[in-house]
Amino acid sequence: MIRARDRGASEHLKEKVETVKAQMRRLKQLGKQMAKAPDEQISLTDPDARSMATSARGSGVVGYNVQTAVDAKHHLVVTHEVTNQGTDPGTARLDGPADSRGPRH
């Protein structure tokens, strides 16, 4: 009986080792994909999403950078910009065309 139990444990360990080896192969493949990407990032759920820094130290979130401009009088969104760039400098101006901003005071 001890041998049968040892054999079962041995098979269990072999399965675990094979699982880890398969994971390592997958991670190596993902590493190659990341190296080919212009910004060395890939998202497994949304290919256009990118890592964005958050205010918490050393943390971030994979997503998009969204900027909006709101009409101060009517509180309506008059224009928006969505990008996968983590920083705001260089994004398009959000002042929109004059007719969408309403009258100037």
TIVO-2410 file (N, C-alpha, C; in nm, 3 decimals):
# residues 105
REC num residu      c1      c2      c3 atome chaine
REC   1      M   0.080  -0.119   0.000     N      A
REC   1      M   0.000   0.000   0.000    CA      A
REC   1      M   0.085   0.126   0.000     C      A
REC   2      I   0.196   0.121   0.065     N      A
REC   2      I   0.282   0.239   0.067    CA      A
REC   2      I   0.329   0.271  -0.074     C      A
REC   3      R   0.361   0.169  -0.150     N      A
REC   3      R   0.409   0.191  -0.287    CA      A
REC   3      R   0.302   0.256  -0.374     C      A
REC   4      A   0.179   0.212  -0.360     N      A
REC   4      A   0.069   0.270  -0.439    CA      A
REC   4      A   0.052   0.417  -0.404     C      A
REC   5      R   0.061   0.451  -0.276     N      A
REC   5      R   0.048   0.589  -0.234    CA      A
REC   5      R   0.166   0.671  -0.288     C      A
REC   6      D   0.287   0.614  -0.280     N      A
REC   6      D   0.405   0.683  -0.333    CA      A
REC   6      D   0.392   0.706  -0.483     C      A
REC   7      R   0.339   0.603  -0.553     N      A
REC   7      R   0.321   0.615  -0.696    CA      A
REC   7      R   0.221   0.726  -0.729     C      A
REC   8      G   0.114   0.735  -0.652     N      A
REC   8      G   0.015   0.841  -0.671    CA      A
REC   8      G   0.074   0.978  -0.646     C      A
REC   9      A   0.155   0.990  -0.542     N      A
REC   9      A   0.220   1.117  -0.511    CA      A
REC   9      A   0.318   1.154  -0.622     C      A
REC  10      S   0.387   1.054  -0.672     N      A
REC  10      S   0.484   1.077  -0.780    CA      A
REC  10      S   0.413   1.127  -0.906     C      A
REC  11      E   0.301   1.065  -0.940     N      A
REC  11      E   0.223   1.109  -1.057    CA      A
REC  11      E   0.170   1.250  -1.038     C      A
REC  12      H   0.127   1.279  -0.916     N      A
REC  12      H   0.076   1.412  -0.885    CA      A
REC  12      H   0.186   1.518  -0.904     C      A
REC  13      L   0.306   1.487  -0.856     N      A
REC  13      L   0.418   1.580  -0.873    CA      A
REC  13      L   0.456   1.596  -1.020     C      A
REC  14      K   0.452   1.487  -1.096     N      A
REC  14      K   0.483   1.496  -1.239    CA      A
REC  14      K   0.384   1.587  -1.310     C      A
REC  15      E   0.255   1.576  -1.273     N      A
REC  15      E   0.153   1.662  -1.333    CA      A
REC  15      E   0.179   1.809  -1.299     C      A
REC  16      K   0.217   1.834  -1.174     N      A
REC  16      K   0.246   1.971  -1.134    CA      A
REC  16      K   0.366   2.027  -1.211     C      A
REC  17      V   0.468   1.946  -1.225     N      A
REC  17      V   0.588   1.989  -1.299    CA      A
REC  17      V   0.551   2.020  -1.444     C      A
REC  18      E   0.471   1.937  -1.508     N      A
REC  18      E   0.429   1.961  -1.646    CA      A
REC  18      E   0.345   2.089  -1.657     C      A
REC  19      T   0.261   2.114  -1.557     N      A
REC  19      T   0.180   2.236  -1.556    CA      A
REC  19      T   0.271   2.360  -1.548     C      A
REC  20      V   0.369   2.355  -1.461     N      A
REC  20      V   0.462   2.467  -1.447    CA      A
REC  20      V   0.543   2.486  -1.576     C      A
REC  21      K   0.586   2.378  -1.638     N      A
REC  21      K   0.661   2.389  -1.764    CA      A
REC  21      K   0.576   2.453  -1.873     C      A
REC  22      A   0.448   2.416  -1.879     N      A
REC  22      A   0.358   2.475  -1.979    CA      A
REC  22      A   0.339   2.624  -1.951     C      A
REC  23      Q   0.326   2.661  -1.824     N      A
REC  23      Q   0.314   2.802  -1.789    CA      A
REC  23      Q   0.440   2.879  -1.827     C      A
REC  24      M   0.555   2.819  -1.806     N      A
REC  24      M   0.682   2.885  -1.842    CA      A
REC  24      M   0.691   2.907  -1.993     C      A
REC  25      R   0.646   2.808  -2.072     N      A
REC  25      R   0.647   2.824  -2.218    CA      A
REC  25      R   0.556   2.940  -2.258     C      A
REC  26      R   0.439   2.946  -2.195     N      A
REC  26      R   0.344   3.054  -2.226    CA      A
REC  26      R   0.402   3.190  -2.189     C      A
REC  27      L   0.467   3.198  -2.073     N      A
REC  27      L   0.527   3.325  -2.031    CA      A
REC  27      L   0.641   3.367  -2.122     C      A
REC  28      K   0.719   3.272  -2.170     N      A
REC  28      K   0.826   3.305  -2.265    CA      A
REC  28      K   0.769   3.362  -2.393     C      A
REC  29      Q   0.658   3.303  -2.440     N      A
REC  29      Q   0.591   3.352  -2.560    CA      A
REC  29      Q   0.539   3.494  -2.538     C      A
REC  30      L   0.478   3.518  -2.423     N      A
REC  30      L   0.430   3.652  -2.391    CA      A
REC  30      L   0.545   3.752  -2.383     C      A
REC  31      G   0.658   3.708  -2.329     N      A
REC  31      G   0.778   3.793  -2.324    CA      A
REC  31      G   0.824   3.834  -2.463     C      A
REC  32      K   0.817   3.741  -2.557     N      A
REC  32      K   0.855   3.772  -2.696    CA      A
REC  32      K   0.758   3.873  -2.755     C      A
REC  33      Q   0.627   3.857  -2.727     N      A
REC  33      Q   0.528   3.952  -2.777    CA      A
REC  33      Q   0.552   4.090  -2.717     C      A
REC  34      M   0.584   4.096  -2.588     N      A
REC  34      M   0.610   4.225  -2.523    CA      A
REC  34      M   0.732   4.292  -2.584     C      A
REC  35      A   0.835   4.215  -2.612     N      A
REC  35      A   0.957   4.273  -2.669    CA      A
REC  35      A   0.930   4.333  -2.807     C      A
REC  36      K   0.837   4.276  -2.881     N      A
REC  36      K   0.804   4.326  -3.015    CA      A
REC  36      K   0.715   4.450  -3.012     C      A
REC  37      A   0.640   4.468  -2.902     N      A
REC  37      A   0.547   4.582  -2.893    CA      A
REC  37      A   0.627   4.712  -2.882     C      A
REC  38      P   0.580   4.819  -2.948     N      A
REC  38      P   0.653   4.946  -2.946    CA      A
REC  38      P   0.677   5.000  -2.805     C      A
REC  39      D   0.583   4.982  -2.715     N      A
REC  39      D   0.599   5.033  -2.578    CA      A
REC  39      D   0.627   4.921  -2.479     C      A
REC  40      E   0.658   4.804  -2.531     N      A
REC  40      E   0.690   4.685  -2.451    CA      A
REC  40      E   0.580   4.652  -2.350     C      A
REC  41      Q   0.454   4.671  -2.392     N      A
REC  41      Q   0.339   4.636  -2.310    CA      A
REC  41      Q   0.242   4.554  -2.393     C      A
REC  42      I   0.174   4.461  -2.328     N      A
REC  42      I   0.062   4.391  -2.390    CA      A
REC  42      I  -0.047   4.376  -2.285     C      A
REC  43      S  -0.169   4.374  -2.332     N      A
REC  43      S  -0.283   4.348  -2.244    CA      A
REC  43      S  -0.350   4.222  -2.294     C      A
REC  44      L  -0.375   4.130  -2.205     N      A
REC  44      L  -0.435   4.003  -2.245    CA      A
REC  44      L  -0.585   4.015  -2.265     C      A
REC  45      T  -0.648   4.122  -2.214     N      A
REC  45      T  -0.792   4.136  -2.226    CA      A
REC  45      T  -0.833   4.242  -2.328     C      A
REC  46      D  -0.751   4.347  -2.345     N      A
REC  46      D  -0.782   4.455  -2.439    CA      A
REC  46      D  -0.651   4.500  -2.503     C      A
REC  47      P  -0.628   4.465  -2.628     N      A
REC  47      P  -0.498   4.493  -2.690    CA      A
REC  47      P  -0.463   4.642  -2.697     C      A
REC  48      D  -0.561   4.732  -2.690     N      A
REC  48      D  -0.533   4.875  -2.697    CA      A
REC  48      D  -0.509   4.940  -2.561     C      A
REC  49      A  -0.547   4.875  -2.453     N      A
REC  49      A  -0.529   4.931  -2.319    CA      A
REC  49      A  -0.381   4.932  -2.281     C      A
REC  50      R  -0.343   5.030  -2.198     N      A
REC  50      R  -0.205   5.041  -2.154    CA      A
REC  50      R  -0.200   5.067  -2.004     C      A
REC  51      S  -0.086   5.041  -1.947     N      A
REC  51      S  -0.066   5.063  -1.804    CA      A
REC  51      S  -0.064   5.212  -1.775     C      A
REC  52      M  -0.147   5.254  -1.680     N      A
REC  52      M  -0.156   5.394  -1.639    CA      A
REC  52      M  -0.117   5.403  -1.492     C      A
REC  53      A  -0.031   5.498  -1.461     N      A
REC  53      A   0.008   5.519  -1.322    CA      A
REC  53      A  -0.110   5.572  -1.243     C      A
REC  54      T  -0.115   5.538  -1.117     N      A
REC  54      T  -0.218   5.593  -1.027    CA      A
REC  54      T  -0.148   5.675  -0.920     C      A
REC  55      S  -0.226   5.739  -0.836     N      A
REC  55      S  -0.168   5.823  -0.732    CA      A
REC  55      S  -0.102   5.741  -0.622     C      A
REC  56      A  -0.139   5.616  -0.607     N      A
REC  56      A  -0.076   5.531  -0.507    CA      A
REC  56      A   0.065   5.494  -0.553     C      A
REC  57      R   0.156   5.499  -0.463     N      A
REC  57      R   0.297   5.475  -0.495    CA      A
REC  57      R   0.319   5.331  -0.545     C      A
REC  58      G   0.382   5.318  -0.661     N      A
REC  58      G   0.416   5.187  -0.714    CA      A
REC  58      G   0.299   5.108  -0.769     C      A
REC  59      S   0.187   5.175  -0.795     N      A
REC  59      S   0.072   5.100  -0.845    CA      A
REC  59      S   0.025   5.158  -0.978     C      A
REC  60      G  -0.064   5.089  -1.041     N      A
REC  60      G  -0.119   5.135  -1.167    CA      A
REC  60      G  -0.238   5.052  -1.205     C      A
REC  61      V  -0.297   5.088  -1.318     N      A
REC  61      V  -0.413   5.017  -1.367    CA      A
REC  61      V  -0.403   5.010  -1.519     C      A
REC  62      V  -0.446   4.901  -1.577     N      A
REC  62      V  -0.447   4.889  -1.722    CA      A
REC  62      V  -0.579   4.947  -1.771     C      A
REC  63      G  -0.572   5.046  -1.859     N      A
REC  63      G  -0.694   5.109  -1.906    CA      A
REC  63      G  -0.665   5.220  -2.006     C      A
REC  64      Y  -0.743   5.325  -1.999     N      A
REC  64      Y  -0.735   5.437  -2.092    CA      A
REC  64      Y  -0.730   5.568  -2.015     C      A
REC  65      N  -0.678   5.671  -2.078     N      A
REC  65      N  -0.673   5.805  -2.023    CA      A
REC  65      N  -0.785   5.884  -2.090     C      A
REC  66      V  -0.882   5.931  -2.013     N      A
REC  66      V  -0.997   6.003  -2.068    CA      A
REC  66      V  -0.995   6.145  -2.015     C      A
REC  67      Q  -1.001   6.242  -2.105     N      A
REC  67      Q  -1.009   6.384  -2.070    CA      A
REC  67      Q  -1.140   6.437  -2.123     C      A
REC  68      T  -1.208   6.520  -2.046     N      A
REC  68      T  -1.334   6.579  -2.090    CA      A
REC  68      T  -1.333   6.728  -2.063     C      A
REC  69      A  -1.410   6.801  -2.143     N      A
REC  69      A  -1.433   6.943  -2.120    CA      A
REC  69      A  -1.582   6.960  -2.100     C      A
REC  70      V  -1.619   7.035  -1.995     N      A
REC  70      V  -1.759   7.052  -1.958    CA      A
REC  70      V  -1.797   7.198  -1.967     C      A
REC  71      D  -1.914   7.223  -2.024     N      A
REC  71      D  -1.969   7.358  -2.029    CA      A
REC  71      D  -2.002   7.400  -1.886     C      A
REC  72      A  -1.943   7.511  -1.841     N      A
REC  72      A  -1.959   7.554  -1.702    CA      A
REC  72      A  -2.102   7.596  -1.670     C      A
REC  73      K  -2.171   7.654  -1.766     N      A
REC  73      K  -2.306   7.703  -1.740    CA      A
REC  73      K  -2.408   7.589  -1.735     C      A
REC  74      H  -2.402   7.499  -1.833     N      A
REC  74      H  -2.503   7.394  -1.845    CA      A
REC  74      H  -2.457   7.259  -1.791     C      A
REC  75      H  -2.331   7.249  -1.755     N      A
REC  75      H  -2.274   7.125  -1.700    CA      A
REC  75      H  -2.288   7.007  -1.796     C      A
REC  76      L  -2.266   7.034  -1.923     N      A
REC  76      L  -2.272   6.929  -2.025    CA      A
REC  76      L  -2.132   6.906  -2.080     C      A
REC  77      V  -2.103   6.781  -2.112     N      A
REC  77      V  -1.975   6.749  -2.176    CA      A
REC  77      V  -1.980   6.803  -2.318     C      A
REC  78      V  -1.884   6.886  -2.355     N      A
REC  78      V  -1.883   6.943  -2.489    CA      A
REC  78      V  -1.781   6.875  -2.579     C      A
REC  79      T  -1.680   6.811  -2.520     N      A
REC  79      T  -1.583   6.737  -2.600    CA      A
REC  79      T  -1.509   6.641  -2.508     C      A
REC  80      H  -1.448   6.543  -2.568     N      A
REC  80      H  -1.370   6.447  -2.490    CA      A
REC  80      H  -1.256   6.392  -2.575     C      A
REC  81      E  -1.160   6.334  -2.508     N      A
REC  81      E  -1.044   6.273  -2.573    CA      A
REC  81      E  -1.012   6.145  -2.498     C      A
REC  82      V  -1.001   6.035  -2.570     N      A
REC  82      V  -0.965   5.906  -2.510    CA      A
REC  82      V  -0.835   5.861  -2.575     C      A
REC  83      T  -0.738   5.826  -2.492     N      A
REC  83      T  -0.609   5.782  -2.544    CA      A
REC  83      T  -0.555   5.670  -2.457     C      A
REC  84      N  -0.459   5.598  -2.510     N      A
REC  84      N  -0.394   5.496  -2.428    CA      A
REC  84      N  -0.256   5.543  -2.384     C      A
REC  85      Q  -0.232   5.674  -2.392     N      A
REC  85      Q  -0.108   5.734  -2.343    CA      A
REC  85      Q  -0.126   5.767  -2.195     C      A
REC  86      G  -0.030   5.733  -2.114     N      A
REC  86      G  -0.043   5.752  -1.971    CA      A
REC  86      G  -0.030   5.895  -1.923     C      A
REC  87      T   0.028   5.981  -2.003     N      A
REC  87      T   0.047   6.120  -1.960    CA      A
REC  87      T  -0.037   6.212  -2.046     C      A
REC  88      D  -0.076   6.327  -1.989     N      A
REC  88      D  -0.162   6.421  -2.060    CA      A
REC  88      D  -0.088   6.512  -2.158     C      A
REC  89      P   0.036   6.553  -2.133     N      A
REC  89      P   0.100   6.643  -2.229    CA      A
REC  89      P   0.102   6.583  -2.369     C      A
REC  90      G   0.067   6.667  -2.465     N      A
REC  90      G   0.066   6.623  -2.603    CA      A
REC  90      G  -0.067   6.569  -2.649     C      A
REC  91      T  -0.165   6.556  -2.559     N      A
REC  91      T  -0.297   6.511  -2.603    CA      A
REC  91      T  -0.366   6.626  -2.673     C      A
REC  92      A  -0.467   6.594  -2.748     N      A
REC  92      A  -0.537   6.697  -2.826    CA      A
REC  92      A  -0.600   6.801  -2.734     C      A
REC  93      R  -0.614   6.921  -2.786     N      A
REC  93      R  -0.680   7.027  -2.709    CA      A
REC  93      R  -0.827   6.991  -2.691     C      A
REC  94      L  -0.880   7.026  -2.578     N      A
REC  94      L  -1.017   6.989  -2.547    CA      A
REC  94      L  -1.113   7.107  -2.557     C      A
REC  95      D  -1.074   7.214  -2.628     N      A
REC  95      D  -1.165   7.328  -2.633    CA      A
REC  95      D  -1.272   7.314  -2.740     C      A
REC  96      G  -1.258   7.217  -2.831     N      A
REC  96      G  -1.361   7.188  -2.930    CA      A
REC  96      G  -1.389   7.307  -3.020     C      A
REC  97      P  -1.477   7.290  -3.118     N      A
REC  97      P  -1.512   7.400  -3.206    CA      A
REC  97      P  -1.592   7.506  -3.131     C      A
REC  98      A  -1.582   7.630  -3.174     N      A
REC  98      A  -1.645   7.742  -3.105    CA      A
REC  98      A  -1.795   7.721  -3.089     C      A
REC  99      D  -1.864   7.668  -3.188     N      A
REC  99      D  -2.009   7.653  -3.178    CA      A
REC  99      D  -2.051   7.548  -3.076     C      A
REC 100      S  -1.962   7.454  -3.039     N      A
REC 100      S  -1.999   7.354  -2.940    CA      A
REC 100      S  -1.976   7.405  -2.798     C      A
REC 101      R  -1.900   7.515  -2.785     N      A
REC 101      R  -1.869   7.568  -2.653    CA      A
REC 101      R  -1.977   7.666  -2.606     C      A
REC 102      G  -2.061   7.708  -2.694     N      A
REC 102      G  -2.163   7.806  -2.657    CA      A
REC 102      G  -2.105   7.945  -2.654     C      A
REC 103      P  -2.186   8.044  -2.618     N      A
REC 103      P  -2.139   8.182  -2.619    CA      A
REC 103      P  -2.034   8.205  -2.512     C      A
REC 104      R  -1.940   8.291  -2.543     N      A
REC 104      R  -1.837   8.328  -2.446    CA      A
REC 104      R  -1.882   8.450  -2.370     C      A
REC 105      H  -1.855   8.454  -2.242     N      A
REC 105      H  -1.894   8.568  -2.159    CA      A
REC 105      H  -1.774   8.640  -2.113     C      A
***
